[in-house]
Amino acid sequence: MPSAAVRALPGIGAMLLAGIGMATAGNAGSRPTPAITFPDVAPAVMSRQVVEGIVRTLSSDSFEGRAAGTAGGEKTTAYLVQRFIDAGLQPGNSGAWLQKVPMVEITGQEHGPLIVSAHGHPLRFDFGTDWVGVTSRPVKRIDLKASELVFVGFGINAPEKGWNDYAGMDMRGKTALILANDPDHDAKSGKGPFGGRAMSYYGRWTYKFEEAARQGAAAAIIIHDASPGSNDWNEIEGGWTGPQTYLDAAHNDSEPMLMSGWVQKSVAEQIATAAGKDMPSLGTAAQQRGFRAVALGITISTGFDNTVRRMMSHNVIGVLPGKARAHEYVLYTAHWDHLGRCPADETGDDICNGAIDNATGTAGLVALAAANTAAGPAARSQVFIAFTGEEEGLLGSEFYATHPIFPLEQTAGGLNIDTMLMTGTARDMIVVGKGKSNLDAYLAKALRGARRRPSPDPAPEDGHYYRSDHFSFARRGVPMLYIESGQNLVNGGRKAGRTAARDYETRHYHQPSDEYDPNWDWAGVMEDLQILYQTGRMLAQSKAWPNWHAEDEFRPVRDESCAASPDGC
Ligand SMILES: [Zn+2]
């Protein structure tokens, strides 16, 4: 998965095509949820040696960390085509295995200061230490000139919640200054209009930039949340400088903003003071329903140069056609890409091999494909996609979801694998986004059969459901499951599970040390793959169309697309 706040933003233009911010209030096309049947599924035969061999190969140095748009990336897609052939799949893109994903890498340099003009007294803030900003427009030069600054609170427009921070404000040509997180993020419980302590999509920085663009803003700047548990400014600075990769804007429908960026909290405080306001009061006002955006009577200006490099990467797509309802689809997804070359560690190793993230999920995807072809076609078609560009901001899945080969309203649902931990067998399985859709019921049956239980996400405040490829589908209505390895371990219980997960997070995640280890314990991963096999196969044999629960953020989008389709959900 990508880091919390430190990778490039997804191609914003493409996201304008659909997205929860555009979901209308009410369920105009709502249909009653049909009863679900859970076909019995025989256990799959899956070879640990095969899965391990794929992880060892993909994470070897010769694949150079599998970055999209590099030779290592090309080598990865060629290797995966062969694995899909071996697994007995058919090519999924009208006779081809690959789907082209056009990308553009934009590297900003020579940044001027951020100049804030208040009543003729300019304040100047330095790039890097005070603020960062990038553009997804593939142009040589960006100039933001005397753009009016508007404090828009949390920058949320959620008609289904009766909340609009932009109400009555015309943002064209202006710059939005936006608070991080969502209005009830400080809550102790999971209760509140935006899920309390749990991060809703409205709290994610990706959403805030998308919404500002929808509002027609010239630029948007998020105020860094310096509270404990958040990313350090150093991580923001590191992630938002240097090369940034986007979907090629030539393939998007609308123009991205001039700039998306962040400021230090102290900078926002100085800006507020210059405007005759104070940040704490603005922040408190923004937490109240009915908050109205505040024109600060200030303009901001800056400029920077860009180098632009276009590149092509690929999703790898295979299909096992269904024998009864081949025009209905079940999705299995995992991202093949990782970070490529990265800052060297103390041993001089500068390849981020991504063995766990996500060679494991990619190998699991191949194993699920092979197990399904061995069992023979299911009633529904089963589609297996290895995505590119996930680490750059879900680019491959975003491109597929906006250029779907199999119609989304004919896609019954799916599951995404991103990062399988080698922590051993567990009594549970973590379901990120547990309680969102009735896909949970399929998974629950598979877990019962293995005498395991579903556990909720232990860190809902981190918004993991919005941070891997399943989200590109969920936001367009397709019910998607996203699971993580259990943390209630057979050996050592919850304490050992939490320790092991934290160990990966702090010592290996997105570092050169995320490498293959011949001493890994594969038992838990193989058990998890068996659960995923059972869950997917049940859905592929079923006639039911799972849906999001009635109050879920993605329900209106699904109901709308279902109502518009004669063949689908
Ligand atoms: Zn990942």
Boltz pocket constraint, residues with backbone or C-beta under 6 A from the ligand:
constraints:
  - pocket:
      binder: B
      contacts: [[A, 1], [A, 2], [A, 335], [A, 337], [A, 357], [A, 358], [A, 390], [A, 418], [A, 419]]
      max_distance: 6.0
